[in-house]
Amino acid sequence: MTSSKQKRAAARLAAVQALYQYDMEGTQLPTLLDEFHRHRLGMEIDEAQFAQAEVAFFDDVVKGVVARRDEIDALLASKLSEGWSLARLDKTMLQILRAGAYELMARSDVPTGAAISEYLDVAHAFFDAREAKFANGVLDSVAKAVR
């Protein structure tokens, strides 16, 4: 049995993966969402079971980041240290920050601490503690600006 919290966590991880694919391959949004709905969310791929995800939440994060990307990127860029730009960030880290920023900006139903903590968990799946700490700092700054 998958809890609501686990479904949201799976949706966040899948959203970061979908945004990465969108960014890197330019897959059209309807095609991308359909592919994730049919082949990724809660499916078994190469014997790895993907957790059940909250599909509506996944869709909202992916569509929201795509729709508000310029606004999100401007906000993120304003929170980076002097001499840093979004272009310098690892592509996966950029998607984690975009998804986290979107959730902080648009999902007032999600507590600030929960949103940041969940995206830190995603960051830890891909990066070491130092980079996860970087994500924490940026998302904390975003939260202070938008909440």
MIKESE-657443 format. One record per atom (N, C-alpha, C): residue in three letters; x, y, z. Coordinates in steps of 0.1 Angstrom, whole numbers, padded with zeros to 4 digits, always signed. Last residue first. Layout:
MIKESE-657443
AlaXYZ/...
END
This chain:
MIKESE-657443
Arg+0065+0332-0001/Arg+0055+0328+0009/Arg+0052+0338+0019/Val+0085+0342-0018/Val+0071+0339-0023/Val+0061+0335-0013/Ala+0109+0345-0004/Ala+0105+0356-0014/Ala+0090+0354-0018/Lys+0112+0323+0011/Lys+0112+0336+0018/Lys+0106+0347+0009/Ala+0115+0304-0010/Ala+0103+0303-0001/Ala+0101+0317+0006/Val+0139+0311-0021/Val+0127+0312-0029/Val+0115+0313-0020/Ser+0156+0304+0000/Ser+0155+0318-0004/Ser+0143+0321-0012/Asp+0151+0276+0000/Asp+0148+0284+0012/Asp+0147+0299+0009/Leu+0162+0270-0025/Leu+0148+0268-0023/Leu+0143+0276-0010/Val+0189+0276-0020/Val+0182+0283-0030/Val+0167+0282-0028/Gly+0195+0258+0002/Gly+0197+0272+0003/Gly+0189+0280-0007/Asn+0190+0233-0010/Asn+0183+0237+0002/Asn+0183+0252+0004/Ala+0209+0232-0030/Ala+0195+0232-0033/Ala+0186+0237-0022/Phe+0232+0231-0013/Phe+0230+0242-0022/Phe+0215+0243-0026/Lys+0228+0206-0002/Lys+0227+0218+0007/Lys+0226+0230-0001/Ala+0231+0190-0024/Ala+0218+0190-0018/Ala+0217+0202-0009/Glu+0259+0194-0027/Glu+0249+0199-0037/Glu+0235+0200-0032/Arg+0268+0181-0004/Arg+0271+0195-0007/Arg+0262+0201-0017/Ala+0259+0155-0006/Ala+0254+0163+0005/Ala+0256+0178+0002/Asp+0256+0146-0041/Asp+0261+0145-0028/Asp+0255+0155-0018/Phe+0227+0137-0061/Phe+0238+0145-0058/Phe+0243+0142-0044/Phe+0203+0122-0065/Phe+0212+0125-0077/Phe+0226+0130-0073/Ala+0190+0120-0042/Ala+0190+0108-0051/Ala+0200+0110-0062/His+0191+0145-0031/His+0200+0134-0025/His+0200+0122-0034/Ala+0171+0157-0045/Ala+0185+0161-0048/Ala+0194+0150-0043/Val+0149+0144-0033/Val+0151+0142-0048/Val+0166+0146-0051/Asp+0151+0155-0008/Asp+0152+0141-0010/Asp+0155+0137-0024/Leu+0147+0182-0014/Leu+0160+0178-0009/Leu+0162+0163-0011/Tyr+0120+0181-0021/Tyr+0130+0183-0032/Tyr+0144+0180-0027/Glu+0110+0176+0005/Glu+0108+0166-0005/Glu+0118+0168-0017/Ser+0118+0200+0019/Ser+0123+0187+0023/Ser+0122+0176+0012/Ile+0102+0219+0005/Ile+0117+0220+0005/Ile+0123+0206+0008/Ala+0076+0210+0011/Ala+0081+0211-0003/Ala+0096+0211-0003/Ala+0076+0211+0039/Ala+0074+0198+0032/Ala+0079+0199+0018/Gly+0080+0238+0045/Gly+0090+0228+0049/Gly+0089+0215+0042/Thr+0056+0248+0034/Thr+0069+0252+0029/Thr+0079+0242+0033/Pro+0028+0226+0026/Pro+0036+0234+0036/Pro+0050+0237+0031/Val+0007+0230+0000/Val+0018+0222+0004/Val+0026+0231+0014/Asp-0012+0248-0009/Asp-0017+0237-0001/Asp-0006+0228+0005/Ser+0001+0265-0025/Ser+0000+0270-0011/Ser-0006+0259-0002/Arg+0017+0262-0051/Arg+0010+0252-0043/Arg+0009+0255-0029/Ala+0032+0282-0063/Ala+0019+0279-0068/Ala+0010+0270-0060/Met+0058+0285-0052/Met+0050+0297-0057/Met+0035+0294-0059/Leu+0066+0260-0044/Leu+0066+0270-0034/Leu+0057+0282-0039/Glu+0064+0247-0069/Glu+0056+0242-0058/Glu+0055+0253-0047/Tyr+0084+0261-0083/Tyr+0070+0262-0088/Tyr+0061+0258-0076/Ala+0107+0254-0069/Ala+0102+0268-0069/Ala+0088+0269-0073/Gly+0108+0227-0074/Gly+0106+0231-0061/Gly+0101+0246-0060/Ala+0112+0228-0102/Ala+0100+0221-0097/Ala+0097+0226-0082/Arg+0136+0242-0103/Arg+0124+0247-0110/Arg+0112+0241-0104/Leu+0153+0225-0089/Leu+0151+0238-0084/Leu+0138+0244-0090/Ile+0153+0202-0105/Ile+0149+0201-0091/Ile+0145+0215-0086/Gln+0163+0213-0129/Gln+0149+0208-0129/Gln+0144+0207-0114/Leu+0189+0219-0120/Leu+0181+0230-0125/Leu+0166+0226-0125/Met+0199+0194-0115/Met+0198+0203-0104/Met+0188+0214-0108/Thr+0201+0184-0141/Thr+0192+0178-0132/Thr+0189+0187-0120/Lys+0221+0201-0152/Lys+0207+0201-0158/Lys+0197+0195-0148/Asp+0240+0222-0131/Asp+0238+0208-0136/Asp+0223+0208-0141/Leu+0244+0256-0139/Leu+0239+0246-0130/Leu+0238+0232-0138/Arg+0251+0276-0156/Arg+0262+0269-0150/Arg+0257+0257-0142/Ala+0226+0287-0163/Ala+0234+0280-0173/Ala+0245+0272-0168/Leu+0220+0303-0142/Leu+0213+0290-0143/Leu+0220+0281-0153/Ser+0251+0315-0127/Ser+0239+0316-0136/Ser+0232+0303-0137/Trp+0272+0332-0105/Trp+0265+0320-0109/Trp+0253+0324-0118/Gly+0281+0357-0096/Gly+0289+0349-0106/Gly+0283+0336-0110/Glu+0266+0355-0065/Glu+0272+0364-0075/Glu+0281+0355-0083/Ser+0242+0328-0061/Ser+0253+0336-0056/Ser+0259+0344-0068/Leu+0207+0330-0069/Leu+0220+0324-0070/Leu+0231+0334-0065/Lys+0183+0343-0069/Lys+0187+0337-0056/Lys+0201+0330-0057/Ser+0178+0351-0095/Ser+0180+0362-0085/Ser+0185+0357-0071/Ala+0174+0327-0107/Ala+0186+0334-0110/Ala+0189+0345-0100/Leu+0148+0321-0096/Leu+0159+0313-0093/Leu+0172+0321-0095/Leu+0133+0342-0110/Leu+0133+0341-0095/Leu+0146+0333-0090/Ala+0137+0335-0136/Ala+0141+0348-0131/Ala+0143+0348-0116/Asp+0126+0309-0137/Asp+0140+0311-0139/Asp+0145+0324-0134/Ile+0099+0315-0132/Ile+0106+0307-0122/Ile+0121+0309-0124/Glu+0093+0330-0155/Glu+0091+0336-0141/Glu+0099+0329-0131/Asp+0098+0311-0175/Asp+0105+0324-0174/Asp+0105+0330-0161/Arg+0079+0290-0167/Arg+0094+0288-0167/Arg+0102+0301-0167/Arg+0053+0285-0165/Arg+0058+0296-0158/Arg+0073+0297-0157/Ala+0048+0262-0180/Ala+0040+0274-0183/Ala+0046+0287-0176/Val+0065+0243-0169/Val+0066+0247-0183/Val+0060+0260-0186/Val+0056+0242-0143/Val+0070+0246-0145/Val+0071+0251-0160/Gly+0030+0233-0147/Gly+0032+0246-0141/Gly+0046+0251-0143/Lys+0033+0208-0159/Lys+0027+0218-0167/Lys+0030+0232-0161/Val+0046+0195-0136/Val+0053+0196-0149/Val+0047+0207-0158/Val+0027+0199-0115/Val+0041+0204-0114/Val+0048+0205-0128/Asp+0004+0187-0126/Asp+0004+0201-0122/Asp+0018+0207-0121/Asp+0012+0160-0130/Asp+0008+0169-0141/Asp+0009+0183-0138/Phe+0017+0153-0103/Phe+0027+0152-0113/Phe+0024+0161-0124/Phe-0010+0155-0093/Phe+0001+0164-0088/Phe+0013+0164-0097/Ala-0023+0136-0108/Ala-0027+0150-0109/Ala-0016+0159-0104/Val-0009+0112-0099/Val-0008+0117-0113/Val-0012+0131-0115/Glu+0011+0103-0075/Glu-0002+0110-0076/Glu-0001+0117-0090/Ala+0025+0071-0083/Ala+0026+0085-0081/Ala+0012+0091-0082/Gln+0040+0041-0071/Gln+0028+0048-0076/Gln+0029+0063-0073/Ala+0075+0037-0079/Ala+0064+0038-0069/Ala+0052+0045-0076/Phe+0087+0013-0101/Phe+0085+0027-0099/Phe+0073+0029-0089/Gln+0108-0014-0098/Gln+0094-0010-0096/Gln+0094+0005-0093/Ala+0129-0028-0121/Ala+0129-0017-0110/Ala+0114-0012-0110/Glu+0130-0045-0143/Glu+0128-0051-0129/Glu+0129-0041-0118/Asp+0128-0026-0164/Asp+0141-0034-0161/Asp+0141-0039-0147/Ile+0102-0011-0148/Ile+0111-0010-0160/Ile+0124-0017-0156/Glu+0069-0010-0139/Glu+0082-0018-0137/Glu+0090-0017-0149/Met+0051+0020-0130/Met+0054+0008-0138/Met+0067+0001-0134/Gly+0044+0044-0117/Gly+0040+0031-0111/Gly+0043+0019-0119/Leu+0049+0061-0146/Leu+0043+0062-0133/Leu+0038+0049-0128/Arg+0057+0051-0173/Arg+0067+0054-0162/Arg+0060+0053-0148/His+0039+0047-0193/His+0050+0039-0193/His+0059+0041-0180/Arg+0016+0064-0193/Arg+0015+0051-0198/Arg+0027+0042-0195/His+0025+0089-0182/His+0013+0082-0177/His+0013+0067-0180/Phe+0048+0094-0197/Phe+0049+0092-0183/Phe+0037+0084-0177/Glu+0035+0098-0222/Glu+0045+0087-0221/Glu+0047+0084-0206/Asp+0018+0119-0217/Asp+0012+0107-0221/Asp+0023+0095-0218/Leu+0037+0139-0212/Leu+0028+0135-0201/Leu+0022+0122-0204/Leu+0049+0140-0238/Leu+0057+0137-0226/Leu+0048+0132-0215/Thr+0028+0148-0254/Thr+0035+0135-0257/Thr+0042+0131-0244/Pro+0023+0174-0244/Pro+0012+0163-0243/Pro+0018+0149-0245/Leu+0049+0187-0248/Leu+0043+0184-0234/Leu+0033+0174-0234/Gln+0074+0173-0269/Gln+0062+0181-0267/Gln+0055+0177-0255/Thr+0108+0172-0261/Thr+0096+0164-0262/Thr+0084+0173-0260/Gly+0134+0182-0259/Gly+0123+0190-0265/Gly+0110+0182-0268/Glu+0154+0169-0246/Glu+0150+0164-0259/Glu+0139+0172-0266/Met+0160+0185-0223/Met+0171+0179-0231/Met+0166+0175-0245/Asp+0135+0194-0213/Asp+0146+0203-0215/Asp+0156+0198-0225/Tyr+0121+0170-0211/Tyr+0115+0181-0218/Tyr+0126+0191-0222/Gln+0137+0156-0193/Gln+0135+0151-0207/Gln+0130+0162-0216/Tyr+0134+0172-0171/Tyr+0148+0170-0176/Tyr+0146+0165-0191/Leu+0107+0169-0166/Leu+0112+0182-0169/Leu+0126+0181-0176/Ala+0107+0141-0159/Ala+0100+0146-0171/Ala+0105+0160-0175/Gln+0122+0142-0135/Gln+0127+0134-0147/Gln+0120+0139-0160/Val+0106+0158-0120/Val+0120+0162-0122/Val+0125+0155-0135/Ala+0083+0141-0119/Ala+0082+0155-0125/Ala+0096+0160-0129/Ala+0093+0119-0105/Ala+0089+0118-0119/Ala+0088+0131-0126/Leu+0096+0132-0080/Leu+0108+0126-0086/Leu+0105+0124-0101/Arg+0069+0139-0075/Arg+0080+0149-0075/Arg+0092+0144-0083/Ala+0057+0114-0074/Ala+0052+0124-0084/Ala+0063+0135-0086/Ala+0069+0103-0051/Ala+0071+0096-0064/Ala+0067+0106-0076/Ala+0058+0120-0032/Ala+0072+0119-0034/Ala+0076+0113-0048/Arg+0031+0114-0035/Arg+0035+0128-0038/Arg+0050+0128-0041/Lys+0031+0088-0026/Lys+0026+0091-0040/Lys+0031+0105-0044/Gln+0040+0091+0000/Gln+0048+0084-0009/Gln+0044+0087-0024/Lys+0017+0105+0010/Lys+0030+0111+0011/Lys+0040+0104+0001/Ser-0002+0085+0007/Ser-0004+0097+0000/Ser+0010+0105-0001/Ser+0013+0052+0006/Ser+0007+0063+0012/Ser+0006+0075+0003/Thr+0006+0021-0009/Thr+0014+0033-0010/Thr+0007+0045-0004/Met+0008-0012+0000/Met+0000+0000+0000/Met+0009+0012+0000/
END
